[in-house]
Each structure stands twice: as structure tokens, then as C-alpha cells.
Amino acid sequence: MRWTRPGFRLSAAPRAAFAFSTECGNVIPENMTPKVNFTGGRRRPWVRPDRELPDTVPYERIRTGNGEVDADMSSPVLKIEDLHVSVDGKEIVRGLDLTVKGGEIHAIMGPNGTGKSTLAAALMGHPRYEVTGGRVTLDGEDILAMSVDERARAGLFLAMQYPAEVPGVSNANFLRTALNARLGEGNEIPVIKFHRMLQEKMKQLGIDPSFAERYLNEGFSGGEKKRNEILQLAMLNPRIAILDEIDSGLDIDALRIVADAVNAVRSPERGFLIITHYQRLLEYIVPDHVHVMMQGRIVKSGDRELARELERKGYDWLKQELGIVDETVGAEV
Ligand SMILES: Nc1ncnc2c1ncn2[C@@H]1O[C@H](COP(=O)(O)OP(=O)(O)OP(=O)(O)O)[C@@H](O)[C@H]1O
């Protein structure tokens, strides 16, 4: 990806790639080609139904009248098997297994420093987080073999705990670039349709229209950044959405608005992985499964009752039950 100021130019780059590369100073190749070398399974590229499809692609892309991505009508399956992730040579995620299917909401809870954000960043392909073992597939396709950009186009989305500020790139421009990259070459959304859609979603989320032309996250309050992440989710229509602490920094009303927005995009075609510290969010966004992460792996799973129990009792009872003395990833296991 390339962008310069003033009169910046931003080549095709979905949001996560952009944010990660901004954060990490990486350069994403300017001429990114759509991923079409699928060899089977249910993955499909986003091409117009009236276009000839490559031999290896068993289906067409579906597009709604208002230009929204409504790409895959199939239910996605994200499968994580024995995942190990290291940062700077230190193993943080230590053998994690999890399957998220379309229509499901999985909440991941756990004490500070147990590897939750590391898991999210590694799934999205943050270059600092090195996957040292295990397997992650989306509908059978090897996610780990894909670039950040390809993961985003395959339908993975990460709402980050600390969204990057990008001076020089307006929110609207960024979103249109990301959406067009998601739609694929030749299927770009017309400008007017895009702005209509953007205004509609901003209204739903209670975001002031002036935020469209403000630089991405620059000077946004913590809560505004989080709402903006959900705006991106609502616009990009991902298949698997990973939300890393979207509730932090939100006041009670904003929490409700954000939760309503997530509930509004809940569907059998979309799975959610929600990282949170607070049971309150899970009263609004009711999860199907709740998992507790300690020492870089899932140590207990249950339903929303588990979140309530954690709220009442804290983590100590669980540590005692499981015989865990130090839950952080720094601890020897
Ligand atoms: N980019 C990084 N550089 C160095 N260390 C890192 C990095 N990312 C994560 N870590 C380390 O990995 C460990 C787990 O961090 P992580 O942010 O994944 O935990 P978490 O469970 O999300 O914590 P919290 O609930 O506080 O957000 C911590 O010790 C942290 O310092």
C-alpha cells in the first residue's frame, strides 16, 4: 500500500492491512491481485454474476441492490487448531483450539495478559505475531498462508483494541478503499451509493456526519474510535468478525448503540469472536459460547452463565479449580 501527503494516494488495501502496515511501517504491494487460486472448498472470489468465472471457482458473487457486500450466502467456519503464537521469541498463545461457525457468537474472557489480543492479531496476520504452530482455516482455506489483505478479502475482520490514527486519510476515503478492495476489482461501489450507505450506517450508530471527512481516528475520543470500528464492520460485512474489547472506553449509551449495531448484523452468514472483560456487554450481545483464556489457551468454556459466574466470583475460583497459580503467559506451565 502506498499513500502520501498532501494529495495522498491510497491503493487497494483493506482496513486491517492498512492499520497494521501503518502501525508496523510495512509496505503492502501496490498491485495486489484478487485471490482467485482457490482449489476447492466453498471459498469464492467476488466477481460479478455476469462475468465468466475461473474454472477453480465453484460459485458466483451475490450483490444487493444498494451495493452492499452480501458475498457469501454460505455459513462460514473458522477453525483454529493447536495454535501457537510468539512475539519477539516469547510464546504467548500456547495451543489454542476453537471453532467459530456462522450465526455463532463466541466471547473470550480472561485476566489481563493471557494472550487474548495476541490471538486476535495473529488471526488477522499482524506481522509482529509469529505463528509457530497449528492451523487456522476459513471454510477449509488455510488462513495462515494468506496475507493480511487476502484474509480481509476472504471475510475476516478485526475491530482493534487500539485503532490506529491515520492523519491525511479521511474516514470516508479509507472506508471506500477498504470496501472496494473487499468487493474486488471491477465491482467497485459507485461513489453516490457509497456515500448514501455511509450516511445511513453513521446515522444508525449515532456518528456525526462530519466524521466522514475527518482524518481516520485522528483526535477521536476512545468511544468514537470504537464506534468507528463498528461502522467499518457494518460497511464491510465480514464473514468472521473479531472484536477486541470494543466495549472499553464506551459510556453506557454508546455501549448500547454499539451492541445494537452488532446485533443488527448478526446473521447465519457471519460468526463473531468477541474479546471482552465485561459481562455487561454480553447481556446486550448474548453469546452462544463463553471461553476463558489463561496461560495462552482456553481453559474453560460454557454459555453466558459462565460470564455471569465470573462477574460474581472473579477468576480466583477458576484458577483454584484448575490448579493454576499464575494465569499470565509469563508463567511456566
Ligand atoms: N506487540 C507486542 N510486543 C511485546 N509484547 C507483546 C506484544 N503483544 C503482546 N505482548 C505480550 O503478550 C502478553 C499477552 O498480551 P495480550 O495483549 O495478548 O493479552 P490480553 O489477554 O489481551 O491482555 P488484556 O486483557 O490486558 O488486553 C503480554 O505479556 C504482552 O506484554
Ligand as a Chemical Component Dictionary entry (heavy atoms), coordinates in Angstrom:
data_LIG
# 
_chem_comp.id                   LIG 
_chem_comp.type                 NON-POLYMER 
_chem_comp.pdbx_formal_charge   0 
_chem_comp.three_letter_code    LIG 
# 
loop_
_chem_comp_atom.comp_id 
_chem_comp_atom.atom_id 
_chem_comp_atom.alt_atom_id 
_chem_comp_atom.type_symbol 
_chem_comp_atom.charge 
_chem_comp_atom.model_Cartn_x 
_chem_comp_atom.model_Cartn_y 
_chem_comp_atom.model_Cartn_z 
_chem_comp_atom.pdbx_ordinal 
LIG N1  N1  N 0 3.492  -6.373  20.318 1  
LIG C1  C1  C 0 3.924  -6.897  21.465 2  
LIG N2  N2  N 0 5.181  -6.692  21.886 3  
LIG C2  C2  C 0 5.619  -7.232  23.040 4  
LIG N3  N3  N 0 4.880  -7.977  23.857 5  
LIG C3  C3  C 0 3.623  -8.215  23.496 6  
LIG C4  C4  C 0 3.060  -7.680  22.290 7  
LIG N4  N4  N 0 1.777  -8.073  22.188 8  
LIG C5  C5  C 0 1.540  -8.817  23.299 9  
LIG N5  N5  N 0 2.637  -8.894  24.068 10 
LIG C6  C6  C 0 2.749  -9.575  25.353 11 
LIG O1  O1  O 0 1.982  -10.749 25.308 12 
LIG C7  C7  C 0 1.318  -10.951 26.543 13 
LIG C8  C8  C 0 -0.175 -11.101 26.271 14 
LIG O2  O2  O 0 -0.678 -9.848  25.803 15 
LIG P1  P1  P 0 -2.132 -9.694  25.205 16 
LIG O3  O3  O 0 -2.298 -8.261  24.868 17 
LIG O4  O4  O 0 -2.329 -10.700 24.142 18 
LIG O5  O5  O 0 -3.006 -10.095 26.463 19 
LIG P2  P2  P 0 -4.545 -9.846  26.725 20 
LIG O6  O6  O 0 -5.051 -11.107 27.292 21 
LIG O7  O7  O 0 -5.206 -9.313  25.511 22 
LIG O8  O8  O 0 -4.463 -8.728  27.844 23 
LIG P3  P3  P 0 -5.511 -7.554  28.219 24 
LIG O9  O9  O 0 -6.712 -8.235  28.777 25 
LIG O10 O10 O 0 -4.763 -6.787  29.254 26 
LIG O11 O11 O 0 -5.789 -6.761  26.984 27 
LIG C9  C9  C 0 1.658  -9.773  27.419 28 
LIG O12 O12 O 0 2.681  -10.159 28.286 29 
LIG C10 C10 C 0 2.137  -8.734  26.448 30 
LIG O13 O13 O 0 3.069  -7.874  27.030 31 
# 
loop_
_chem_comp_bond.comp_id 
_chem_comp_bond.atom_id_1 
_chem_comp_bond.atom_id_2 
_chem_comp_bond.value_order 
_chem_comp_bond.pdbx_ordinal 
LIG N1  C1  SING 1  
LIG C1  N2  SING 2  
LIG C1  C4  DOUB 3  
LIG N2  C2  DOUB 4  
LIG C2  N3  SING 5  
LIG N3  C3  DOUB 6  
LIG C3  C4  SING 7  
LIG C3  N5  SING 8  
LIG C4  N4  SING 9  
LIG N4  C5  DOUB 10 
LIG C5  N5  SING 11 
LIG N5  C6  SING 12 
LIG C6  O1  SING 13 
LIG C6  C10 SING 14 
LIG O1  C7  SING 15 
LIG C7  C8  SING 16 
LIG C7  C9  SING 17 
LIG C8  O2  SING 18 
LIG O2  P1  SING 19 
LIG P1  O3  DOUB 20 
LIG P1  O4  SING 21 
LIG P1  O5  SING 22 
LIG O5  P2  SING 23 
LIG P2  O6  DOUB 24 
LIG P2  O7  SING 25 
LIG P2  O8  SING 26 
LIG O8  P3  SING 27 
LIG P3  O9  DOUB 28 
LIG P3  O10 SING 29 
LIG P3  O11 SING 30 
LIG C9  O12 SING 31 
LIG C9  C10 SING 32 
LIG C10 O13 SING 33 
# 
